[in-house]
Amino acid sequence: MITQEQLRNDLAAMQIKPTDTLLIHSSMKSIGPVEGGADAVLDMLMDYFKDHGLLVFPTLTYRILQEEHPRFDVRKTPSIVGILSELFRQRPGVIRSLHPTHSVAAYGHDAAEFTAGHEKADTPMPKGSPWWKLLERRGKILFIGTGVCCNSFLHGMDEWLELPDMRSKTPRTLEIVDYDGRILKMDLHCHALGRNAYYGCCETPFDAAGALIRGKFGNASCHLLDCRGMAKVFGLQLPD
C-alpha cells in the first residue's frame, strides 16, 4: 500500500514546496492503492500546504449547466473532473469560486482572496479570475496521471491572447446560488469547444523552455508545469 509519507516525498522530489500555489488535475485511479484511499491523499495535500501555500483543484461544471439546467449551486453542484476534486470542494476550510462553469476550489491562508470575484466574469477565465491569479502568484499545475491535454489553464491563455472565435458571440444567461443562498445572474460568453486536441502538442515546447518537470505520485506518472513558463512559450505578456 502507498503511504502518505511516500506521497509527501513524491511532491518534494518534483520540487513542489509547501509555499507554492499548486493547482492539481488528477486521476485517483492512477495513483494506485493508497492507505486510507482518496481522503488520505487529500489529508496529506492539505497538510502540506496549510501554513504558507495554496492548494487548488478545478471544480468544473460546464457539462452540467445546459439550457434545461442553467443553475450552479456552489455547495451542491458536483465537479466533473475527478473524485479528488469532488471530495476536496466539500471539505471544511475549502472555498469554491462562484463561477457557473469554470470554478476552482482552494485551501490555504488566502483562499478567500484567490477565489473572490469570479462571479463577476462574463467569460470562464478572464484576467483577474483565479486562473489569471495563478500567473500572478507564479503558480504551478500538477497533472497526476492525466497528461497535459487536460490543461484548463491553456483555455485561459487562449482567452488572454484574444484569439479569434475563442468565445461565443451570444452569451448564455446562467444562475449562481452563493454560500448564503442568494441567487445571482450572469451573462456568460462560453469558450469554443474542441481546442483540447491541440494542447498535447504543447508538451515539447514546454519541455524545451524548461517549464516542465516529470515525476511520480504514487504509481501515477506526473507532469508539473510552471504557469509563467507556459505563458512565455505562448508569448503572453506577464503580470508583475
Backbone torsions as a table, in degrees:
resi	resn	phi	psi	omega
1	MET	NA	142.6	178.1
2	ILE	-82.2	133.6	-176.7
3	THR	-102.1	164.1	175.6
4	GLN	-62.0	-37.0	179.6
5	GLU	-62.6	-40.4	177.1
6	GLN	-61.7	-42.9	-178.6
7	LEU	-66.9	-38.3	177.0
8	ARG	-62.3	-42.5	178.3
9	ASN	-65.2	-34.4	177.7
10	ASP	-63.7	-39.6	177.0
11	LEU	-61.5	-47.8	-178.5
12	ALA	-62.4	-36.8	-179.6
13	ALA	-65.3	-25.4	176.8
14	MET	-90.1	10.5	178.0
15	GLN	66.1	29.2	174.4
16	ILE	-88.8	120.7	-175.7
17	LYS	-99.6	152.4	177.7
18	PRO	-63.5	-12.8	178.2
19	THR	-92.7	-3.5	-175.8
20	ASP	-73.5	158.8	162.4
21	THR	-98.5	116.7	-173.4
22	LEU	-127.4	122.3	171.8
23	LEU	-101.3	136.7	-174.4
24	ILE	-120.5	124.3	163.6
25	HIS	-97.7	132.4	-167.3
26	SER	-144.4	148.9	167.4
27	SER	-121.3	106.6	-179.1
28	MET	-60.4	-39.0	-178.3
29	LYS	-58.5	-36.7	-176.5
30	SER	-69.5	-23.6	-177.5
31	ILE	-68.4	-31.5	-179.3
32	GLY	99.2	-171.3	-176.1
33	PRO	-75.6	104.4	-179.1
34	VAL	-98.1	135.1	176.3
35	GLU	-63.3	112.0	-177.0
36	GLY	98.7	-6.5	174.2
37	GLY	70.3	-156.4	-175.2
38	ALA	-61.1	-36.1	-179.8
39	ASP	-64.5	-35.7	178.0
40	ALA	-67.2	-36.8	176.3
41	VAL	-61.1	-46.4	179.9
42	LEU	-67.2	-39.3	176.7
43	ASP	-55.9	-46.4	-178.8
44	MET	-64.7	-46.6	-177.8
45	LEU	-62.8	-43.7	-178.0
46	MET	-67.8	-36.4	177.1
47	ASP	-67.3	-36.7	-178.1
48	TYR	-61.9	-38.4	-173.6
49	PHE	-104.7	0.0	-164.6
50	LYS	-62.6	-31.4	-171.9
51	ASP	-87.9	-45.6	-171.9
52	HIS	-133.9	-1.8	-178.2
53	GLY	-110.5	-171.4	177.2
54	LEU	-141.2	123.9	178.2
55	LEU	-103.5	128.7	-174.5
56	VAL	-131.7	137.6	169.7
57	PHE	-123.8	140.0	169.1
58	PRO	-68.5	140.3	177.9
59	THR	-127.4	58.3	-170.5
60	LEU	-68.9	149.7	-176.4
61	THR	-140.4	16.6	-170.5
62	TYR	-63.3	-26.8	178.7
63	ARG	-76.1	-22.1	-176.9
64	ILE	-83.3	-39.9	-174.8
65	LEU	-82.4	84.6	177.0
66	GLN	-102.4	178.4	-176.0
67	GLU	-56.4	-37.4	-177.8
68	GLU	-83.7	-6.4	-179.9
69	HIS	-141.1	78.3	-172.3
70	PRO	-92.0	10.9	-173.4
71	ARG	-110.1	129.4	174.4
72	PHE	-106.2	123.3	175.8
73	ASP	-107.8	116.0	-172.7
74	VAL	-58.7	-29.3	-179.5
75	ARG	-87.0	-29.5	-167.8
76	LYS	-111.2	-32.5	-173.9
77	THR	-69.1	121.1	-174.0
78	PRO	-73.8	153.6	171.0
79	SER	-76.5	144.5	-179.8
80	ILE	-101.8	7.5	-172.2
81	VAL	-116.3	48.8	169.4
82	GLY	108.1	155.6	-175.7
83	ILE	-66.9	-36.6	178.8
84	LEU	-63.0	-42.8	178.0
85	SER	-61.6	-44.1	-177.3
86	GLU	-67.0	-42.1	178.6
87	LEU	-70.3	-38.5	-177.6
88	PHE	-61.2	-44.7	-175.5
89	ARG	-62.1	-22.6	-176.4
90	GLN	-92.9	-2.7	-174.9
91	ARG	-78.6	147.1	175.5
92	PRO	-57.8	137.9	178.3
93	GLY	88.1	-10.9	178.5
94	VAL	-88.7	136.0	-179.8
95	ILE	-117.1	129.2	-180.0
96	ARG	-103.6	135.8	178.9
97	SER	-71.7	155.3	-173.9
98	LEU	-94.8	62.2	174.8
99	HIS	-118.4	132.7	-170.9
100	PRO	-70.0	-24.1	-176.6
101	THR	-120.3	-28.4	-172.9
102	HIS	-131.3	46.6	178.5
103	SER	-71.0	160.2	170.5
104	VAL	-128.3	156.8	174.0
105	ALA	-117.5	138.7	-173.1
106	ALA	-135.1	149.0	178.1
107	TYR	-137.7	126.9	179.6
108	GLY	157.9	-179.2	-171.9
109	HIS	-67.8	-23.9	178.9
110	ASP	-124.0	36.0	179.8
111	ALA	-61.8	-35.7	-179.3
112	ALA	-64.7	-43.8	178.3
113	GLU	-64.3	-41.6	-177.8
114	PHE	-62.8	-40.0	-175.4
115	THR	-89.5	-9.2	-173.2
116	ALA	-66.7	142.7	169.5
117	GLY	86.4	-0.6	-176.6
118	HIS	-65.2	-25.8	179.4
119	GLU	-71.5	-11.5	-179.9
120	LYS	-88.4	-4.2	-177.7
121	ALA	-75.2	151.1	171.9
122	ASP	-111.2	7.8	172.9
123	THR	-136.5	171.6	-179.0
124	PRO	-66.8	-36.9	-169.4
125	MET	-141.3	55.3	-177.6
126	PRO	-72.4	168.3	171.6
127	LYS	-58.8	137.1	-175.6
128	GLY	97.6	-16.2	178.6
129	SER	-77.4	168.2	176.3
130	PRO	-55.5	-32.5	179.9
131	TRP	-65.7	-38.6	175.7
132	TRP	-69.8	-35.5	-179.8
133	LYS	-64.2	-24.0	173.4
134	LEU	-58.8	-38.3	175.8
135	LEU	-67.0	-47.2	-177.4
136	GLU	-60.8	-34.4	-176.5
137	ARG	-92.4	7.0	-177.2
138	ARG	55.9	46.1	-175.8
139	GLY	-75.0	169.9	178.0
140	LYS	-128.1	155.6	177.4
141	ILE	-125.1	125.3	-179.3
142	LEU	-107.3	125.3	177.4
143	PHE	-104.8	107.7	-177.5
144	ILE	-97.7	98.5	176.8
145	GLY	69.9	16.7	-176.2
146	THR	-111.4	-23.7	-173.2
147	GLY	79.6	158.7	-172.4
148	VAL	-80.3	-3.3	175.2
149	CYS	-65.3	-26.4	-179.0
150	CYS	-86.3	48.1	-171.4
151	ASN	-104.6	85.6	-179.1
152	SER	-59.5	-30.0	179.9
153	PHE	-56.8	-32.7	-179.3
154	LEU	-69.5	-25.7	171.2
155	HIS	-62.3	-40.8	175.6
156	GLY	-62.0	-41.8	179.2
157	MET	-60.8	-43.6	176.8
158	ASP	-57.7	-40.0	-179.1
159	GLU	-68.6	-44.2	-177.2
160	TRP	-68.6	-28.9	176.2
161	LEU	-80.9	-4.7	177.8
162	GLU	56.3	48.1	177.0
163	LEU	-64.3	144.3	-178.9
164	PRO	-64.6	142.8	177.1
165	ASP	60.3	24.7	179.2
166	MET	-74.1	-30.9	-178.0
167	ARG	-128.0	157.0	-178.0
168	SER	-67.1	144.4	179.3
169	LYS	-75.0	-34.1	-179.0
170	THR	-102.1	124.9	-178.3
171	PRO	-78.0	157.4	171.1
172	ARG	-103.4	138.2	175.9
173	THR	-89.5	118.1	-179.2
174	LEU	-121.5	160.4	179.5
175	GLU	-114.6	146.1	178.1
176	ILE	-124.6	127.9	171.4
177	VAL	-100.9	115.4	-174.4
178	ASP	-85.1	-175.2	-176.4
179	TYR	-64.6	-22.7	178.5
180	ASP	-94.2	4.1	179.3
181	GLY	84.6	3.9	177.7
182	ARG	-75.7	146.8	-179.8
183	ILE	-103.4	122.1	177.6
184	LEU	-111.0	150.8	176.7
185	LYS	-111.8	144.0	-179.8
186	MET	-138.0	134.5	170.5
187	ASP	-97.1	110.7	-169.6
188	LEU	-113.4	126.2	169.9
189	HIS	-87.7	110.4	-174.4
190	CYS	-77.1	160.0	175.3
191	HIS	-76.1	150.4	172.5
192	ALA	-67.4	147.5	-178.6
193	LEU	-91.6	160.4	169.8
194	GLY	94.7	-1.1	-177.3
195	ARG	-79.9	-17.7	-179.3
196	ASN	-56.0	-29.7	-177.4
197	ALA	-60.4	-24.7	-177.5
198	TYR	-90.6	-15.3	-171.9
199	TYR	-70.9	-28.6	177.3
200	GLY	-62.7	-27.1	179.0
201	CYS	-69.7	-13.7	-177.1
202	CYS	-80.4	-12.5	-175.8
203	GLU	-59.3	-42.6	-177.8
204	THR	-63.7	-49.7	177.8
205	PRO	-66.4	-32.6	175.9
206	PHE	-63.8	-41.4	178.7
207	ASP	-62.5	-46.0	-178.4
208	ALA	-63.7	-30.7	-178.8
209	ALA	-84.9	-1.9	-179.4
210	GLY	76.9	19.7	-178.6
211	ALA	-93.4	1.5	-172.3
212	LEU	-126.9	131.7	172.0
213	ILE	-122.7	134.4	176.2
214	ARG	-101.9	148.0	179.7
215	GLY	-165.2	-163.9	179.9
216	LYS	-130.8	148.8	171.9
217	PHE	-135.6	100.8	-166.9
218	GLY	65.0	-127.9	177.9
219	ASN	-90.5	-3.6	-173.7
220	ALA	-83.2	136.6	168.3
221	SER	-75.9	137.3	-174.0
222	CYS	-126.6	151.4	170.2
223	HIS	-124.7	127.2	176.7
224	LEU	-111.6	119.3	-177.5
225	LEU	-113.8	136.6	176.2
226	ASP	-87.3	125.1	-173.2
227	CYS	-63.7	-43.9	-179.3
228	ARG	-69.9	-32.9	175.3
229	GLY	-63.4	-41.5	176.2
230	MET	-62.5	-42.5	-178.2
231	ALA	-63.0	-38.3	178.3
232	LYS	-63.5	-39.8	178.4
233	VAL	-60.6	-37.2	-178.7
234	PHE	-82.9	-6.7	-179.8
235	GLY	78.4	22.1	179.4
236	LEU	-79.8	135.5	175.6
237	GLN	-70.5	125.4	-172.8
238	LEU	-85.8	145.6	173.3
239	PRO	-72.2	158.3	178.8
240	ASP	-66.3	NA	NA
